[in-house]
Amino acid sequence: MPPPFPSREELLSRGYWPKTVEELYDLWQEAHREALALAARLPEVFGDPPRPAITRSVARGLDDEWILTEERYTELLAQDSEQHWMDVTAEDVKNCQEYFSFSDAEGCRFYYPAYLRHYLEGFPLYWFTAVREACIFRTHLELLSEKQLEFIDEFMKLCATWEN
């Protein structure tokens, strides 16, 4: 269950400007409802893709070290316990924004729905944009089905409608 949309008071305590909250709060709530409706379709659309060879920690290792020995690869792979994209937490997503720069098509098929889920659950106030940028650049989409590609198009339309 996604966290509830923050109250006006919570947004003010986070440092949002009072005038901005006053003017945009109702619109933000409407955008959030639309995003949650889209997010609810993720399990049906993306199903249960196999766990990829390039997990979050492996991607981070490629970012930091560029070349991984087999031993180092195995060590990094073991750091990620998720077997299903639903196992990927918001904190995991927040801490691995570089994932799509170092992934492959298998990794994107597995991690796109996880990153989309957390982006949509925080929409339109979500700040971690790795998945949106990956969708803009259409990175490693060759293993996605037509239905999944249509979902990404709907996601991009939602972003264009509410974030611009």
N, C-alpha and C positions, 0 to 999 in steps of 0.2 A: 504494500500500500504506500503510495507516494506521500511525502509530508504535505500538510495543508499549505495553501498559499499564505505567505506571511501577512499578518495584520498590518494596518497602517502604522500602529505604534511600533511594531517590530522593525518595519522599514525605516522609520524615523530613528530608532535606536541604532540602526546599522549605518546611519549617516546620510540617508537620502534626504534631499532638500524638501522641506515641508510643502512648498508650492508645487513641486514636481509630483509628490505623492497625492496632493489634493487634486491636481489636474488629471493625472494618469491612472490612479488606482483602479477605477472601474474598468478602464480599457485593459489594464494589465490582467485583471481577474478574468475578463472575457477571453483574452489571448491564452491564459493559463488553462481555462476549461477546454478550449479547442486543442491545445497541445496534449492534454491528458487523454482526450478522446482518440487522438492519433496514437499516442503511446500505448493505449489499451489494445491496439491491433498488432503490436510488435510480435507477440508470441505466435499468433496465427500466421503472420507474413514471413517471419524469419525462422520459425521452427527450432530445430535442434541441430545446428551445424556441428561438424566434428571439431574438436579442439585443434588449433593450428600448431605448427612447429615453431612459429615465431609468436611467443606469448609476450605479455607486457614487459616482463623482466628481460627477456631476450632482446626485445626492441631497445630497451634502455641500454643494455650491454652493447648492442651494435652502435648506438648513438655515442656512448662513452668510450668504447674500446675499438671500434671499427672492425676488428677481426677477432673472432672467438675461436679458441681451441675447442675440440670436441668435449673436453673435460669442463671447460668454462661454460659452454653451451648447456650441458647437462645440469650443471650447478644452477644456472639462471632459470632454466625450465622448471626445475623443482621448486623454485620460489613462488610460482603461481599455482594456486590450488584449484582454480576454477575449472570445472568440467563442462559447464553450460554458461552461455553468455549471461544468464540471469544471476549467476554467482558473482559477477563483477560488481563491486560496490561503487558508490559515488566517490568514495575516498580513493579507490583504485584509479578511477577515471581522472580525478583531479590530479593525482600524482604521476600520471603517465600521458601527458598531453602530446608527447612526441611520437606516440605509437604509430600513427599512420604514415609517418615519414620513413619508417624502417620496417614496415610490414610487407606482406605479399597478399595475393588474392585470397588465399585460405584464411589468413589472419583477419582481413577485412570482413570476410563473410561471417566470421565468428564474433568479432568485436564491434562491427557497425551497430548492431542492435543494442548492445550494452551501452555504448556511448550515446546513441540516439535516445535511449530510455532516460538516462540521467539528464541529458540536455532538455528533453521535453518536460520532465518532472520539475525542472527549475525555470522553465520558460515563463515569461520573456526576460527574466532577470538573471539568467545563467551566464556566467562569465568565461567558462572554459570552452573554447571554440574549435578544438581539434576536429571534431566530427563535422561541424559545419564547413570548415575549410576543406576537409577531405571530400565532402559532398560537392562543393563548388568545383573542385579540381577533378572530380569523378575518378578518384584514385583506386586502382585495383578492383574494378567492378566486374571483371569478366566471369566470375563464378556466381554472380547474383542472378536470380531469376527475373523474368519480366515483372512479376508482381512485386518483388523487392525493389527493383529499379523505379517502379511507379510510386512506391512508398517514399523513396528518397526524393522523388520529384514533388510529392505532396509536402514532405518536410521542408523542402526549399521554398515552396510556395507559402507555407505558413510563416517561415522566417521573413520572406520578402514582404508579406502583408503586415506583420506586426513589429518588425525590428527596424524598418527603414523610415 
